[in-house]
């Protein structure tokens, strides 16, 4: 027998004794207990672990390891686990109670999930600064007016009461027009087999993207006895005839045209998702198309109709561009134009008065939304079945007639006003017919090369729109990341606070920022009022929700395992954001930039109250040019603005296949 055989035989004889001395397996403790103490708690389930196993008393007989492994581990002393208790759980070195202990434990949990400690304070600080602070200042001013009794005196003044009545009449009339136009296009696009649905949706969305003051100016140029287009066609009314749009009905009509896309979007989304099973079952039961529409489609469309009508009403309450162009020349004041006139005639009580009127607008807007909630609260709209994009109604021989009707409506509300706007920009003065002798491009040369005011307005709008569009990404990307990673009341509260400034009329938000920043800022003693920076701050607040939606959609459609893999590989938050998250959300972020730029470049309602000499924007310049009688210059600048809107919308449509679903409003 060799020496090696004697050593092996002696080891086999001594192995059982050592095994019994250590617990019967040659291992100093059970594998489950060892893995738990080493920090590999999930692997306990491989050894019969889990919550049930943890609750059982420890067994004296442990499962035996294979002989080879037992011999290899025999006599090995495992180091003590200073961060693990005897039962296998992590030791908590933090205080067991108290605010500091809870805060540190929460911080440790967030660090373990990869969320940096600065993220939540940064998002909360931005939301408080852009939303809570201005609105709280406005609410405080409104409440102080109620306390001192100024509200009742101001509301029952003849001018305020007339403006309130005109506002309600025009907003209600505009809501009716919006419901008629929006529901017509929504039902046709979502439920029928008309052709060119994308083109119809794109064209119908244009009036909402075009600034309201441009819409009003285009319609004024299209109608009336001095219309260059009607004069050219020989259809102009006789001289001395009144302008039909300078009336409450004219304001209501254009408010309806401007806000009809809102009804279209709200209704089309619900109709596209409605199940087709009920419609097919009704047809098989012998119901005709009218019966199916009345008993099946219309009840399903009711939520969208109510929501769209409420949004159109609230938008009409705060619209300034259309009542400003049509109402001021006719002596018709609404609440937004009343605020504008009170601020123009500045006095000792101006800030208090506009704060009260703005609070009144906010209350009416909130009342409209509450009526919507009340109308929907007692209804149950539960959809059962499979939704599909297949048309529910085949028009057959009526398809050409329906397509002709839709094209005629678009020609009336979109094409004809734009042609009138172009014709007015090519003639030397308002009322001159367009022909080869009177046609001239001098208005475009004037506003692009010689008018310093329009050049300044163009530079300001480009600066404000681009800065707001790019700068908001610094807030919306962290906010979207936080809101998709955190679920619960805090995320919902942040979403509501972000949505409120966008939901409020722009005139109310402008007054809130005036009240907030009219006094010098603390510590530095500088006031933002009268500078371009207060307009930029108001844009940040107003368009925060617009910038957030595409980025939020991209984060929600992203697989969380991608970031989790990078985190487990040791990548920090900045590295994960730079190498994993930002490349994936880049298309949505680009769409966010274009959408914000598109809206901000043409904005009037907010900047109408915040601008001063040298800080006017394109919207303000168009309004002032028309008010001063330079209709050819106002029309030329409006044509350029419309071309900019169409170009940006076309760019978004070109990149639509790279964007998350739901980013572009004219697409399903």
PEGI-V987078 format. One line per field, one symbol per residue. phi: phi as a letter, one per 30 degrees, with the letter a starting at -180 (. if undefined). psi: psi as a letter, one per 30 degrees, with the letter a starting at -180 (. if undefined). Layout:
phi: ???
psi: ???
This chain:
phi: .ddddddddddddddddddddckjbibdadedddddddjcedddddcidjddddddddcdccdddeedddddcdidcdddcdcbdddjcddcddedbjdddddddddddddddjddddddedddddddddbdddddddddddddddddiddddddcdedddddddddddddddddddddddddeddddddcccdcidddddddddeedddedddedddddddcjdcdddddddicdddejddddddadddddddddddceeddeddddddddcddcdddddddddjddedddddccdddddeeddddddddddddddcdcdddddcdddcicccddddddddddcdbdcddddddddddddddddddddddddddcdccbcccbkcdaddddbcdiddddddddddddddddcbdddddddddddccdadjdddaddcdacddddddcbcddddddddddddddddddddddddcddddddddddcckdddddddddddeddddedddddddddddcddeddiciccddicddddddddeddcdddddedddddddccdddddddddddjddddddddccddddcedddddddddddddddcdbddddccdbejcdcdddddddddddjdddddddddddddddddddddddddcddccddjddddcd
psi: kleeeeeeeeeeefeeeeeefgggggkflkeeeeeeffghefffffhgbaeeeefllkkfjlkklkeeeeeegkgkjklkjfgklegflkkjflkflleeeeeeeeeeeeeefgklffeeeeeeeeeeefeeeeeeeeeeeeeeeeefgfeeeeegkeeeeeeeeeeeeeeeeeeeeeeeeeeeeeeeefflhllheeeeeeeffeeefkkeeeeeeeeeffllfgkeeeeefggkllkfkljffileeeeeeeeeeegefeeeeeeeeeeffkkfeeeeeeeffgkleeeeeefeeeeffeeeeeeeeeeeeeeeegkeeefeeeeefggjkleefeeeeeeeikaegeeeefeeeeeeeeeeeeeeeeeeeeffegkjikkkakllfkkfkjfbffeeeeeeeeeeeeeefeeeeeeeeeeffflflkfklkafefklgeeeeeffffjeeeeeeeeeeeeeeeeeeeefefeeeeeeeefffkkaeeeeeeeeeefeeefkkeeeeeeeeeeegelkkkefgkkfkglffeeeeeeeeegeeefeeeeeeeefgkjffeeeeeeffgkleeeeeefeeeeegeeeeeeeeeeeeeeefgkeeefefflakfglleeeeeeeeeffgieeeeeeeeeeeeeeeeeeeeeeeegeffllkfekffl.
